[in-house]
Amino acid sequence: MTSSTSIDPQYVTDNPHVLGGLTWDNVAWAFQTTQAGFWHPITWLSHMLDMEIFGKGPAGSHMMNVIFHVANTVILFCFFAK
């Protein structure tokens, strides 16, 4: 995927609110914006938290995605195992 078709700049790498991390102004923005055509404040807050914890590199965000997906898989497995 080329950078021209990637959504990363809009969501993370070129987004000053996300890059600024968790501040009161950025949290307020997350609940008020429809940037990217959607209202999804939890997504914005999650990206901001990743910036606070891991910085600008992609490794931390990708690791959190893997952890979330594994956790969801385990929860679903436990749900169907009963």
Contact map, one row per residue, 1 for C-alpha under 8 A:
1110110000000000000000000000000000000000000000000000000000000000000000000000000000
1111110000000000000000000000000000000000000000000000000000000000000000000000000000
1111110000000000000000000000000000000000000000000000000000000000000000000000000000
0111110000000000000000000000000000000000000000000000000000000000000000000000000000
1111111000000000000000000000000000000000000000000000000000000000000000000000000000
1111111110000000000000000000000000000000000000000000000000000000000000000000000000
0000111111100000000000000000000000000000000000000000000000000000000000000000000000
0000011111111100000000000000000000000000000000000000000000000000000000000000000000
0000011111111110000000000000000000000000000000000000000000000000000000000000000000
0000001111111110000000000000000000010000000000000000000000000000000000000000000000
0000001111111110010000000000000000010000000100000000000000000000000000000000000000
0000000111111110011000000000000000000000000000100000000000000000000000000000000000
0000000111111110001000000000000000000000000000000000000100000000000000000000000000
0000000111111111001000000000000000000000000000000000000000000000000000000000000000
0000000011111111111000000000000000000000000000000000000000000000000000000000000000
0000000000000111111100000000000000000000000000000000000000000000000000000000000000
0000000000000011111110000100100000000000000000010000000000000000000000000000000000
0000000000110011111111000100000000000000000110110010000000000000000000000000000000
0000000000011111111110000000000000000000000000010010000100000000000000000000000000
0000000000000001111111100100000000000000000000010010000000000000000000000000000000
0000000000000000111111100100000000000000000000011111000000000000000000000000000000
0000000000000000010111110110000000000000000010011001000000000000000000000000000000
0000000000000000000111111110000000000000000000000000000000000000000000000000000000
0000000000000000000001111111000000000000000000000000000000000000000000000000000000
0000000000000000000000111111100000000000000000000000000000000000000000000000000000
0000000000000000110111111111110000000000000000000000000000000000000000000000000000
0000000000000000000001111111111000000000000010000000000000000000000000000000000000
0000000000000000000000011111111100000000000000000000000000000000000000000000000000
0000000000000000100000001111111110000000000000000000000000000000000000000000000000
0000000000000000000000000111111110000001110110000000000000000000000000000000000000
0000000000000000000000000011111110000011100000000000000000000000000000000000000000
0000000000000000000000000001111111000010100000000000000000000000000000000000000000
0000000000000000000000000000111111100010100000000000000000000000000000000000000000
0000000000000000000000000000000111111111000000000000000000000000000000000000000000
0000000000000000000000000000000011111110000000000000000000000000000000000000000000
0000000001100000000000000000000001111100000000000000000000000000000000000000000000
0000000000000000000000000000000001111110000000000000000000000000000000000000000000
0000000000000000000000000000000001111111000000000000000000000000000000000000000000
0000000000000000000000000000001111101111100000000000000000000000000000000000000000
0000000000000000000000000000011001000111111100000000000000000000000000000000000000
0000000000000000000000000000011110000011111110000000000000000000000000000000000000
0000000000000000000000000000010000000001111111000000000000000000000000000000000000
0000000000000000000000000000000000000001111111100000000000000000000000000000000000
0000000000100000010000000000010000000001111111110000000000000000000000000000000000
0000000000000000010001000010010000000000111111111000000000000000000000000000000000
0000000000000000000000000000000000000000011111111100000000000000000000000000000000
0000000000010000010000000000000000000000001111111110000000001000000000000000000000
0000000000000000111111000000000000000000000111111111000000000000000000000000000000
0000000000000000000011000000000000000000000011111111100000000000000000000000000000
0000000000000000000010000000000000000000000001111111111000011000000000000000000000
0000000000000000011110000000000000000000000000111111111100000000000000000000000000
0000000000000000000011000000000000000000000000011111111000000000000000000000000000
0000000000000000000000000000000000000000000000001111111000000000000000000000000000
0000000000000000000000000000000000000000000000000111111110111000000000000000000000
0000000000000000000000000000000000000000000000000111111110010000000000000000000000
0000000000001000001000000000000000000000000000000010011111000000000000000000000000
0000000000000000000000000000000000000000000000000000011111111000000000000000000000
0000000000000000000000000000000000000000000000000000000111111100000000000000000000
0000000000000000000000000000000000000000000000000000010011111110000000000000000000
0000000000000000000000000000000000000000000000000100011011111111000000000000000000
0000000000000000000000000000000000000000000000100100010011111111100000000000000000
0000000000000000000000000000000000000000000000000000000001111111110000000000000000
0000000000000000000000000000000000000000000000000000000000111111111000000000000000
0000000000000000000000000000000000000000000000000000000000011111111100000000000000
0000000000000000000000000000000000000000000000000000000000001111111110000000000000
0000000000000000000000000000000000000000000000000000000000000111111111000000000000
0000000000000000000000000000000000000000000000000000000000000011111111100000000000
0000000000000000000000000000000000000000000000000000000000000001111111110000000000
0000000000000000000000000000000000000000000000000000000000000000111111111000000000
0000000000000000000000000000000000000000000000000000000000000000011111111100000000
0000000000000000000000000000000000000000000000000000000000000000001111111110000000
0000000000000000000000000000000000000000000000000000000000000000000111111111000000
0000000000000000000000000000000000000000000000000000000000000000000011111111100000
0000000000000000000000000000000000000000000000000000000000000000000001111111110000
0000000000000000000000000000000000000000000000000000000000000000000000111111111000
0000000000000000000000000000000000000000000000000000000000000000000000011111111100
0000000000000000000000000000000000000000000000000000000000000000000000001111111110
0000000000000000000000000000000000000000000000000000000000000000000000000111111111
0000000000000000000000000000000000000000000000000000000000000000000000000011111111
0000000000000000000000000000000000000000000000000000000000000000000000000001111111
0000000000000000000000000000000000000000000000000000000000000000000000000000111111
0000000000000000000000000000000000000000000000000000000000000000000000000000011111
